[in-house]
Amino acid sequence: MKLKDNYGNLYEVNPNPSLNLNLTYKKVSNKLILFYNSRIYIIEKLEDVSESKEDHKDEIFSPITGKINSIKVKEGDLLNKGDVILTLESMKMEMIITSPQKAIVEKVYVKENEVVGQGKLLVKLKFLE
């Protein structure tokens, strides 16, 4: 099974029933939110990613419902892969939203302290590579 996390990492996973990990998880829509080792991972099966997402790959959507804690970018900023765009708080856990690749920030659609729902458009980027 192929998986992608919210940091842009790709994984080939072969489930092993004898493997015992201590983690917390929650299923939200077609994604699995894992809390492991003080980090949040949002996992989605790549086979389930629809073709229409290609049309929106330069847009960053909220993976969960939460409050925008901080916005680290403004329109026109140049981002490298992994640069922090904003932080989102949900259930007293902070999620860091980062740039998937080198890009320019075209539009920021949210404000600090705004409560957003899952799937809300947060930022539009223009990829440079």
N, C-alpha and C positions, 0 to 999 in steps of 0.2 A: 504494500500500500504506500502511495506517495503522499507526503504531507508537507504543508508550508506553514511556518509560524509567522507571528506578527513582526518579527525582525527580518523577514525576507529569506530566512534559511530554509532550505529544502531537505527533506529527510525521506529515506526509503526505510519503511518500518516493516519488520516481520514479527508479528505478535508472538510473544513467548509466554505461555501460561505459567511457567515456573519462575518468571521474573517477578519479584515483589518490591514495588516502589511505594514509599509513603508520600502520597500527594493528595491534594484536594482538587476536585473538578466540578464543573457545572456545564451542562449542555445548553447552549443558546442558539436557537435556530439550527443551521447546519454547521455550527462551529462548536468546538469544545474549548472551554476556558480552563486551563490548568494552573494551579498555584503550587509551585514546587521550588524549594530552596530559596524562598523569599522573592521569587520572581513570578510574573504573570505571563503565561504563554497562551496565545489564541491559535488554535490548530484548526485547519480546514482540510478536508480531503481534496486533493487536486482534481480527481475525477469528477467531483461535484461542482467545480467552478464552471459557471455557465459562460458561453461565448460572449454574452453581452457585457461581462465584466471587462473584456478587452477594450470596449468603447469607453470605459471609465477608469482605465488603469492610471491615469494621471490625476485622479481625484482621490483624496483620502477621506474615508467615511469612518464614523464612530463605530468601533466593533461592539460596544456595549453601551447601555444607558449609564450616564454619569455626569459629573460636574467638571467643567474645564477649570483646572487649577491655575495653569499658566500657559501663556502663548509665547514662544521663544522666537517667532519670526514675524516679519511684516512683508507686505507686497514688495516685490522686487529683490528680495534677499536671494543670494546664491547659496544653495545647499549642496553638500556632498553626501554620499551614501552614509546613512547612519546618524546624520545630524538630527538633533532633537527639534521637532516641530512644535509640540505642545505636550502637556501632561493632563491626564484625565483621571479623576478619582471616582471609584465605585466601590461600595461596601468597605470603605476605609482602606482600600488598596489603591496605590497610584500606578497608573499605566503610562508608560512613556511612548509617544507616537513619534516615529523617526522617518526620515526620508528614505525611500527604497532605492534611490539612485541619485546621481548628480542632477540637480534641477534648479529652476528659478520659481519662486513663489509668485503665482499669478493673482490669487485671491484668497483671502482669509474670510470665512463665512461665519465665524463664531467670535464671542467675546469671553474674556476671563469671567469666571463665576457663573457662566451660563450653564444651565442643565440641558443636556442633549440626549436624545433617544438613540437607540441602536440604529445604525444605517444613516444617520444625519451626515450630510456633506460638511466636512470641516474645512478642508483646504484644497485648492486646485493648484497643481504644479505644471510646469512645462519642462519635460525631460530634455537634457542636453546630450545624452548619449544613446 
